[in-house]
Amino acid sequence: MQQHCASSAVNLCRKILQPHRVASVRPPPPPPPQPPLQPPLCDIFINHCGVDTKRTIAGLLHGHLFRLGLRPFLDSMNMKPGDKLFGKIDLAIRSCKLGVAIFSPNYCDSYFCLHELALLMECKKRVVPIFYDVKPSQLRVVDYGTSSAEELERFSWALEEAKYTVGLTFDSLQGDWSGFLNCATDAVIKNLVELEDGN
């Protein structure tokens, strides 16, 4: 009997001395670590027709902006073999702050040019148009039978939006290249500053 009481007392003491376990008092587990924020691919997306402008105005403008410490996106400079065209370009458009659309004689013949322009407009990006050896009135979407009616309507809408935006004009035969590059760069920087001030 004494032994039974002693063991009961020991068990009772153990229960009393054990810390109370309350499930609801436990702190919640820490949240999973957040992935680091990816910086935008570019500040300025240069939309252009390669056959007309890659070795002239588009390439020169890209180099000029890059030397100033900005991050312009030009497909031939920012893409490597193996990159998915739409994947990399669409991501650059969505992440850019400003678009520069360089309209040229063969611009409207390019599906890629029109797609990029439409995406810039759909993402509500500010676009600085440059009319290079072409007048705004000469720009129109032509149906070659390769695009759907929806795409043609999308491209036409984007083109009209850009045509009625104040832009720059340049005649490659008679224009002053150095002066024009400075003028285009000034326009880009002023727009970037306005966009930063608006945020």
C-alpha positions in Angstrom: 0.0 0.0 0.0 2.9 2.4 0.9 4.7 1.4 -2.2 1.6 2.1 -4.3 1.1 5.5 -2.7 4.8 6.4 -3.3 4.6 5.5 -7.0 1.3 7.5 -7.3 3.0 10.5 -5.6 6.0 10.2 -8.0 3.7 10.1 -11.0 1.7 13.1 -9.7 4.9 15.1 -9.2 6.1 14.3 -12.7 2.8 15.5 -14.1 2.9 18.7 -12.1 6.6 19.5 -12.9 6.2 18.8 -16.7 5.9 22.0 -18.7 2.4 22.5 -20.0 2.1 21.9 -23.7 -0.4 24.1 -25.4 -0.6 23.6 -29.2 -2.1 27.1 -29.9 0.8 28.9 -28.1 3.5 27.8 -30.6 4.7 30.5 -32.8 3.8 30.0 -36.5 6.5 28.7 -38.7 8.5 31.5 -40.5 7.3 32.3 -44.0 9.3 30.7 -46.9 12.0 33.0 -48.1 11.0 35.2 -51.0 13.0 35.0 -54.2 15.0 38.1 -54.9 13.3 40.6 -57.0 14.5 40.4 -60.6 15.5 43.8 -62.0 13.8 44.7 -65.3 15.5 43.4 -68.4 15.8 46.9 -69.8 14.8 50.5 -69.4 14.1 51.1 -73.1 12.8 48.7 -75.6 13.9 49.6 -79.2 11.2 48.4 -81.6 12.6 48.4 -85.2 12.8 46.7 -88.5 16.2 45.0 -88.7 16.7 45.2 -92.5 16.1 48.9 -92.5 17.7 50.1 -89.2 19.7 47.5 -87.3 23.1 48.7 -88.7 22.1 52.4 -88.7 19.7 54.2 -86.4 18.7 51.3 -84.1 22.3 50.1 -83.5 23.6 53.6 -83.1 20.8 54.6 -80.6 21.4 51.4 -78.6 25.1 52.1 -78.3 24.5 55.8 -77.4 22.0 55.0 -74.7 24.2 52.1 -73.4 27.2 54.4 -73.0 25.1 56.7 -70.9 24.5 53.9 -68.4 21.0 53.1 -69.5 19.8 49.6 -70.3 18.3 49.6 -73.9 17.0 46.3 -75.4 17.9 45.6 -79.0 17.3 42.0 -80.1 20.7 41.5 -81.8 22.5 42.9 -78.8 20.5 41.4 -75.9 19.6 37.9 -77.2 21.8 34.8 -77.7 21.4 31.7 -79.8 18.8 29.4 -78.1 16.7 32.3 -76.7 13.0 32.0 -77.5 12.0 35.0 -79.6 8.6 35.7 -78.2 9.6 34.7 -74.6 12.6 37.0 -74.3 11.2 39.9 -76.4 7.7 39.9 -74.7 9.4 39.8 -71.2 11.6 42.8 -72.2 8.5 44.7 -73.4 6.5 44.0 -70.2 9.4 45.0 -68.0 10.7 48.1 -69.8 9.9 51.6 -68.8 9.7 53.2 -72.2 9.4 52.1 -75.8 11.1 53.6 -78.9 9.4 52.6 -82.1 11.6 53.3 -85.2 9.2 53.3 -88.2 10.9 52.7 -91.5 9.9 51.8 -95.1 9.7 48.0 -94.4 8.4 48.2 -90.9 4.8 47.3 -91.6 5.9 44.2 -93.6 7.3 42.6 -90.4 5.0 40.6 -88.2 7.5 40.9 -85.3 7.6 44.7 -85.5 3.8 45.0 -85.4 3.5 42.4 -82.6 6.0 44.3 -80.5 4.3 47.6 -81.1 0.9 46.1 -80.2 2.3 44.6 -77.0 3.9 48.0 -76.0 0.5 49.7 -76.5 -1.5 46.9 -74.7 0.9 47.2 -71.8 0.3 50.9 -71.8 3.9 51.7 -72.2 4.9 55.2 -73.3 6.3 55.1 -76.8 8.5 57.6 -78.6 8.0 57.2 -82.3 10.9 57.9 -84.8 9.9 58.2 -88.4 13.0 57.1 -90.3 12.8 57.7 -94.1 9.0 57.4 -93.9 6.0 59.6 -93.2 3.3 58.6 -90.7 0.7 58.7 -93.5 2.7 56.0 -95.4 2.4 53.5 -92.6 -0.4 51.0 -92.9 -1.0 47.3 -92.1 -1.2 45.2 -95.2 -3.0 41.8 -95.2 -0.6 39.2 -96.8 -2.9 36.4 -95.7 -0.6 35.3 -92.9 -2.3 37.0 -90.0 -5.8 36.5 -88.6 -8.4 39.2 -88.7 -8.0 39.7 -85.0 -4.2 40.2 -85.3 -4.7 42.6 -88.2 -7.1 44.7 -86.1 -4.7 44.6 -83.2 -1.8 45.8 -85.4 -3.8 48.5 -87.1 -5.0 49.9 -83.7 -1.4 50.0 -82.3 -0.1 51.6 -85.5 -2.8 54.3 -85.3 -2.0 55.0 -81.7 1.7 55.4 -82.5 1.1 57.6 -85.6 -0.8 60.1 -83.6 1.9 60.4 -80.9 4.4 63.2 -81.2 7.6 61.8 -82.5 10.9 62.6 -84.3 11.5 62.4 -88.0 14.8 61.7 -89.8 15.9 61.6 -93.4 19.0 59.4 -93.6 20.2 60.9 -96.8 20.1 64.6 -95.7 20.0 64.5 -92.0 22.7 65.2 -89.4 23.3 61.8 -87.8 25.2 63.2 -84.7 22.6 65.9 -84.1 19.7 63.4 -84.5 21.2 60.9 -82.1 21.6 63.6 -79.5 18.0 64.7 -80.1 16.6 61.2 -79.8 18.7 60.5 -76.7 17.4 63.7 -75.1 13.8 62.7 -75.9 14.3 59.3 -74.3 15.9 60.7 -71.1 13.2 63.4 -70.7 10.5 60.7 -71.0 12.3 58.5 -68.5 12.6 61.3 -66.0 8.8 62.2 -66.4 7.9 58.5 -65.9 10.2 58.3 -62.8 8.7 61.6 -61.4 5.2 60.2 -62.0 5.8 57.1 -59.8 
